[in-house]
Amino acid sequence: MESPCIRFQLPAELANEWAPDQDTMRLCQALGLDSENNSGDLEREILLAMLLSPVPFSFPGYDELASAVRIRKNIVVAARKTTLVFDTNEAERPADCWIYSEDRGFTLRPGSHLVTALQKATQPDESGKRYSFSCYRATEYVILLGIAQEVMRCNPELFRRLQQQAECRAIKSGEFHEVFLCEYGSMSEPLPLKYFVPGDRTWFRNPDDRSSDVAGYEGSWVLYLGAGQFTNFWKRAEPYTLTTKCLELFHWRNAIYRDQTGELQIDEAIVEQRVQASLQNPVEVARILKIMLRLREPSGVYVDGGCIDTSREYPRRVCPGTSDLSLPDH
């Protein structure tokens, strides 16, 4: 026998009016919300977008729902403060907070506080310096920061274990996904093209076979900020829109060159020039979006798919007694 539950959703007429075709990217515009500058409006956008989900978000009680909204808000706020240097080969962290070793990755220096260390690694306003990251690792740090800030408030014992884990070894890549995140949507049951909840992590795939062979340009990992914007970790004052992100990925194919060692590289200056030129030509923008604004194809397939992923990721539950976040043995 199933446990009793309460289901919430928006009336169909409001859902169709505020988010036609489950396009949540215009919620703020439709409702006059300022989620970038107003914390309450950001919470409203998060909750409304969740109510519009084609895949129900399930919570064992109000506390987990409230924590989920706060974590998403934390992620968005932290992401808007994040500015980094893009580098797929080198990585650095504030030496007063982090120690690196080959077998354990970057770990917390004894006496460092997890939240402070994550902020200093990602936010120049806290450290005075921009540190080198890949886009994938950057999303991990920002998500972990959002989780840690909420757990410190609602589940001190889990925060203690998070702190201890960070001092022992880094959780990253596929393990990070398994430990900290849930995924909704799939290749067989894809999410709508323009359905995003603030705080979601998503991947924009590079659908061009040749340029996707360049290290770091297989695609782009981003966080959805709300109000139709995605993170630009390299230029935080210039967050991506869906259009500019599609244009950037498209023009990677037009900026390939070989370096002195013969390795394929992407010239970011050419990409930026191409994007700006395209933005001046609405016909060109429409042509590129027709190619890019489609669901991605499976791994290894490059026929006629676009760059939009079929799924999104969001943090696991964190409250005492109902958390499903299970840290590995050290």
N, C-alpha and C positions, 0 to 999 in steps of 0.2 A: 504494500500500500504506500502510495506516494505521500510525502509530507504536505500539509496544506501550504499554499503560497498565495501571494497577492501579486497580480500582474498589472503593471501600469503601461499605458501607451497613449500617444496623442490621438484625439479624434481624427478620423480620416480627412475631414474637410480642412482642419488646421494643418495637418501634415502636408497635404497637397498644396496649400497656400504658402506655407513657410519654407517648404523644402520639396518642390516638385521633382519627381524622379529620384527622390531620396538624396538630393543634392544639398548637403548641409553647409556648403561653403558660403552660402548667402544668408545664413540665419541672422547674423548681426545686421546686415542690410535690411532684411525683411522686418526685423523687430526693433530697429533703432538701438542696438546694443553697442557699447564701446568696450569690448572685452580686452582690448590692449591696455587701456588705462584705468578700467574700473574692475576691481576684484569681484564684486558681486555679479557684474555682467558676464565675466568669464565663467563663473560657476553656473550661471543660467545657461550659457551657450553649451557648456559641457553636459549638463543634465538634459537639455532639450535634444542635443545630438544623440545622446544615449537612448532617449525615448523613441527616437526615429530609427533605431538600428533594426535591420532585417533579421539579426541574430540576437535573441534576448540576452541581456546581461543579468546574471543570476547572483543574488546575494542572500546569505543566511539571515540577515537582519539589517536594521537601519545603520548600525555602527559601521559595517563594512561598506555600505553605499556611501556614507558620508566620507569615510577615509579614501575611497576610490576617487571621489570628486576632488578632494583636497590634494591627493597625490598628483592627479592630472594637472591641477592648478599649479602645484609646485614645479612640475616639469616644464610647463609653459613659461612660468616666471623665470626659472633658471635658464631655460633655453634662450630667452630674449636677452639675457646678460652674457651669454657665452660668445667668446670670440677666440678663434684658434688659428694656427698655421697648418695648412693641409700638407701632410707628408705620409706616404704609405711605407716608407723605409726607416725613417728615424722617429723616435718618440722621446719626449722629455717631460718631466714633472717638477714641481717645486721641490728643491733638494731639502728644504727644511721640513717637509711633510712626507716625502716618499723615498723609498729605496728600491733599486732595481736589481734583480738577479735573473739569470737565464731560466732557471727552473721554476721560479715563483712569480715572475713578472714584477710589476710595480706593487709594492706593499707599503702599508702605513708605517712610518717611522714611529718607534715607541714614544708615547706621550702625545702624539698627534690625534686630533679629533676628526672623525670620518667626515662630518659635514663640512668643517672648515677646510680640510684637505681637498675635498672635491671642488669646493668653491674656488680655492686658490689655483687649482689645476685648470679650471675652465673659464674663470671670470677675471679678465685683466683688471677690473676695478678693485678686486680683492688682492691681487698679486703684483700688479704693475707690469705684467709681462704676458705675452701670448705664447702658449706652448704648442708643440707639434703633435698632431693627432691625425688619424684617418677618420673619415666620417662615421664609420661603424663604431669605432671605439669612443668617439665623442658622444654618440647617442647613449652608449652604456653608462658613461660617467654622469650625464645629465639625468637619466632615468634613475640611477642609483641614488643620486642626490635627492630627487623628488621623493623616493621611497624612504630614505633615511630621515628626512625632515619630518615626515608623518609618523614613522615608527618611533622616533625619539619622543613624540608627543603621546602616542596611543598605546605603545607596546614596548616599554623600556627594556624588558628582557630580550626581546627580539633585536632591539637596537644594540644591546651589549654583545649579542652573538654576531651581528653584522660587523661591528667594530673589531671583534676578535678575528673574524674571518679575513677582514681586510688587512690585518696585521700578519696573517699567515701566508696567504697566497691570493693572487687575483683570480676572480671568476670572470671569464671573458668568452667571447665568440659563441659557439653553440651551447656551451654550458651556461652562459649568462642567460640565453634565451630560455633554456629549460628551467633554470632555477627561479628567475625573476618574472617571467612574462607568460601571458596567455596569448594565443593567436586565434583570431576569428576570421571567417572567410577561407576559401580554398580554391584550388584550380577547378574542382568539380562544382563548387558552389561559390562563385566569386561574389565579392561585395560590389555594390554599385560603383561606377567609375568615380563619382564625386562624393562618396560618403566617407566622411572623416569626423572623428571626435577629437577635440583639443587634447593633446597629450599622447595621441596615437603615434607609434613608430611605424613607418612604412618605407618601402623600397621602390625607387624609380629605376627600372631596368633600362640599360642601354641596348636598344634593339638592333644596333649595327654590328655585324659580325666582326669587322676588322678593328674598329676603334675599341670594341669591348675587350680586345686582347691586351690593351695597355693596362698595366697594373694600376689598380685604383679607379679605373673607369669602366668596370663591369656594370656599374650602376651607381646609385646614390642613395644612401640612407639618410632619412630626415625625420624630424618630429613635426607633427601638425600643431601650429600655434593657435589656430582658430581664425575667424574673420578672413578666411581664404588665403592664409599665409603659412609658409613652411620655413623651417630654419635655414638660414644661411650662416653656418658657423664661421665662415671666413670673413664675412662682411655683415655684422649683425644689424646694422642700420638699413640693410637692403634685403629684407626677407624675400624669399621667392613667392611668386604666385604660381598657380598651376600652369599658366601660360609661359612665364619666364623659365620655369623649371623644364618644361617640355622643349623650349627653344634651346636651352643650354645643352641638354642631352643630345638633341638633334645635331647641333653644330660641333660636337666632339668629332664627328666623322670628317669634318672639314678643317680640322686643325692638327692632323697627324704629321709627325716628322720623326726622323731617326736621329738619335743623339750620337756622340762621338764613338760610343761603343757599339752602335748599330741597333740599339734597343728602341722600340717604338715609344713615343711620348706624345702628349697633347700640349699644344701651346695655348695656355689659358688666355693670353692677350688676344689671340686670333678669335677664340671662342667669344670673348666679351664683345669684340668688334662686330662679329657676325650677328650676335644676339641684338645688339643695338641697331644695326642696320635693318634686321628683320622687323623689329618693333615699329619702324617707320613705314612699313608696307603692310597694310591690313590683309591684302590678298596673299602675301607670302606667309603671314602668321596663320591664316586659315588653312593654307596648303600644308604647313608643317603640323598643325594640330590635328588635321585629318589623318596624318601618318602616326603621330605619337599618342594621341588621346584615345587609346584603345587598350584593352587588357593585354598584358604581356603573354608571351608564349612560354612553354616549358623550358627548363634548362637545356641548353645545347641546340635549341631550335631558333633559326633566324629566317623566317619566311615573310610574314606580313603582320606580325604582332606589334603592339605599341609598347609604352613604357609604364603603364599603370599596373601595380601589383594587384593580385586577387584577394589579398588578406591584409590585416593590420595586427599590431601587437599592443598589449597594454599590461600594466603591472598586476601581479597576483594579490590575493587578499592578505591582510597584515594584522588584523585585530586578534587579541588574546582569545584563544579557544576556537577561533574560526579561520585562522590563517592557513593558507595552503602553500606558503613559501617555506620550502625545506632546504636549509643550507647543507652542503656536503660535509662529510668528515674532512678534517684538515689533513 
